[in-house]
Amino acid sequence: MGPWNFVDTRFRNLLGIQLKYCGRPVMAAPAVGINALHLQQIQKILNDPFNL
């Protein structure tokens, strides 16, 4: 339920640029509930913006 769909559409329409999503995958729950998977997701979110 984050703002990605709202923000992505506006950036494409107003500025003509395509943003790359960097965040958790779509899930019914706000978190995975398993610490090891949570840590993997956090590491991916922190590293992906710098690995273009």
C-alpha positions as CSV (number, residue, x, y, z in Angstrom):
1,M,0.0,0.0,0.0
2,G,3.0,2.3,-0.6
3,P,3.1,5.4,-2.8
4,W,5.0,3.7,-5.7
5,N,2.1,3.5,-8.1
6,F,1.1,7.1,-7.4
7,V,4.7,8.5,-7.7
8,D,5.7,6.4,-10.7
9,T,2.8,7.5,-12.9
10,R,3.3,11.2,-12.0
11,F,7.0,11.2,-12.8
12,R,6.4,9.5,-16.2
13,N,3.6,11.9,-17.1
14,L,5.0,15.2,-15.8
15,L,8.8,14.8,-16.3
16,G,9.0,12.0,-18.9
17,I,11.4,9.9,-16.9
18,Q,11.1,6.3,-15.8
19,L,12.0,5.5,-12.2
20,K,13.3,2.1,-11.1
21,Y,11.5,0.6,-8.2
22,C,13.7,-0.4,-5.3
23,G,11.8,-1.8,-2.4
24,R,10.1,-4.9,-1.0
25,P,8.1,-7.2,-3.3
26,V,4.3,-6.9,-3.2
27,M,3.0,-8.9,-0.3
28,A,-0.2,-9.1,1.7
29,A,1.8,-8.5,4.9
30,P,3.9,-5.4,5.6
31,A,6.9,-7.6,6.4
32,V,8.1,-11.2,5.8
33,G,8.1,-12.3,9.5
34,I,11.3,-14.2,9.1
35,N,14.4,-12.4,10.3
36,A,16.8,-13.9,7.8
37,L,14.5,-13.0,4.8
38,H,14.0,-9.5,6.3
39,L,17.7,-8.9,6.5
40,Q,18.1,-10.1,2.8
41,Q,15.5,-7.7,1.7
42,I,17.0,-4.8,3.6
43,Q,20.5,-5.5,2.1
44,K,19.0,-5.6,-1.4
45,I,17.2,-2.3,-0.8
46,L,20.4,-0.7,0.4
47,N,22.6,-2.1,-2.4
48,D,20.4,-1.9,-5.5
49,P,20.4,1.9,-6.0
50,F,24.2,1.9,-6.3
51,N,24.4,-1.1,-8.6
52,L,23.0,0.5,-11.8
